[in-house]
Amino acid sequence: MAINDLPILSALRTKMQWHQERQRVLAENVSNANTPNFRPSDLVEPKFDRKGTNVDGAMGSLAMMRTSATHIGASGGAPSFRGDGGRSGFLTKPAGNSVNLEDQMLKVSANQMDYAAATSLYTRSLGLLKTAIGKR
């Protein structure tokens, strides 16, 4: 089996390629911030699911359950973990452009940090493999 065929390295390569493409899309959004009728776009993150579990082994969302009458119950329905603070969207400028530079720059920054983390994991994984086969 070639080193490139290892599932973890393949997943990390896919993740890094996705971050590179997302950086291109976000840069296009920023560069068209003053273009009339431009709508920002983003990429859907790749899923690395295997039978309902994520790569990190976490299962999907589970509802809280009361096993005793003395436990505190959930009030007001299911909790919402929306990252946008409850906003449904940003206002569209009079020219029809809906690019929010602050939001785009936050996405660029988060994308850069995630890419650096994936690159670090890939480099360390290769280092561990080299150590394991005695090439270091």
C-alpha positions in Angstrom: 0.0 0.0 0.0 1.4 3.4 -1.0 1.6 6.1 1.7 -0.8 8.2 -0.5 -3.5 5.5 -0.2 -3.8 5.8 3.6 -7.3 7.0 4.5 -6.2 9.6 7.0 -3.7 11.2 4.6 -6.3 11.1 1.8 -8.8 12.8 4.0 -6.3 15.5 5.1 -5.4 16.1 1.4 -9.1 16.5 0.5 -9.6 18.9 3.4 -6.6 21.0 2.4 -7.8 21.2 -1.2 -11.2 22.2 0.0 -9.6 25.0 2.1 -7.6 26.2 -0.9 -10.8 26.4 -3.1 -12.8 28.1 -0.3 -10.0 30.7 0.0 -10.4 31.4 -3.7 -14.2 31.7 -3.4 -14.0 34.0 -0.3 -11.4 36.2 -2.1 -13.8 36.5 -5.0 -16.5 37.6 -2.6 -14.3 40.3 -1.1 -13.1 41.5 -4.5 -16.7 41.9 -5.7 -17.8 43.8 -2.6 -18.8 46.8 -4.7 -20.1 45.0 -7.8 -23.9 45.6 -8.3 -26.2 42.6 -7.8 -23.3 40.4 -6.6 -24.3 37.7 -4.2 -21.6 36.1 -2.0 -21.0 32.4 -2.2 -19.4 29.7 -0.1 -18.5 26.1 -0.3 -20.1 23.2 1.5 -17.7 21.5 3.7 -16.8 17.9 2.7 -18.3 15.1 4.9 -16.1 12.3 6.1 -18.9 10.1 7.4 -18.7 6.4 7.9 -22.1 4.9 8.8 -23.4 8.0 10.7 -20.2 8.8 12.5 -17.8 11.7 11.8 -14.1 11.3 11.4 -13.6 12.1 15.0 -16.0 9.3 16.0 -18.7 11.6 17.3 -22.3 10.5 16.6 -25.1 12.8 15.3 -27.1 15.0 17.6 -28.9 13.3 20.5 -31.9 14.6 22.3 -31.6 15.2 26.1 -33.6 12.7 28.2 -34.8 13.0 31.8 -34.1 9.8 33.7 -35.4 11.1 37.0 -38.1 13.5 38.0 -35.5 15.4 40.0 -33.5 16.3 36.9 -33.9 19.7 35.3 -35.9 19.5 32.2 -35.2 21.4 28.9 -37.3 24.5 28.7 -38.5 26.2 25.5 -37.8 23.3 23.1 -34.6 22.3 21.4 -31.6 24.6 21.9 -30.3 26.4 18.9 -26.6 26.7 18.3 -26.6 29.0 15.4 -23.3 30.8 14.9 -24.8 34.0 13.4 -26.3 35.2 16.6 -29.9 34.7 15.3 -29.6 37.0 12.3 -31.3 35.6 9.3 -29.0 37.5 6.9 -27.4 40.8 6.1 -29.0 43.8 4.5 -28.6 44.2 0.7 -27.1 47.4 -0.4 -29.1 49.7 -2.7 -27.1 48.5 -5.7 -28.2 44.9 -4.9 -24.9 43.7 -3.5 -25.1 41.7 -0.3 -21.4 41.1 0.5 -20.6 41.9 4.2 -16.8 42.5 4.4 -16.6 41.8 8.1 -18.3 38.4 7.7 -16.1 37.5 4.7 -12.9 38.4 6.5 -13.9 36.3 9.5 -14.5 33.4 7.2 -11.1 34.0 5.5 -9.4 34.1 8.9 -11.1 30.9 10.1 -10.3 29.2 6.8 -6.6 30.1 7.2 -6.4 28.7 10.7 -8.2 25.4 9.7 -5.9 25.0 6.7 -2.8 25.5 8.9 -4.2 22.9 11.3 -4.7 20.4 8.5 -1.3 21.1 7.1 0.3 20.5 10.5 -1.6 17.2 11.0 -0.5 16.1 7.5 3.1 17.0 8.1 3.2 15.3 11.5 1.5 12.1 10.1 4.1 11.9 7.5 6.8 12.3 10.1 5.3 9.5 12.2 5.2 7.2 9.2 8.8 8.0 8.4 9.9 7.3 11.9 7.9 4.0 11.9 9.7 2.7 8.8 13.1 4.0 9.9 13.6 6.7 7.2 14.3 9.5 9.6 
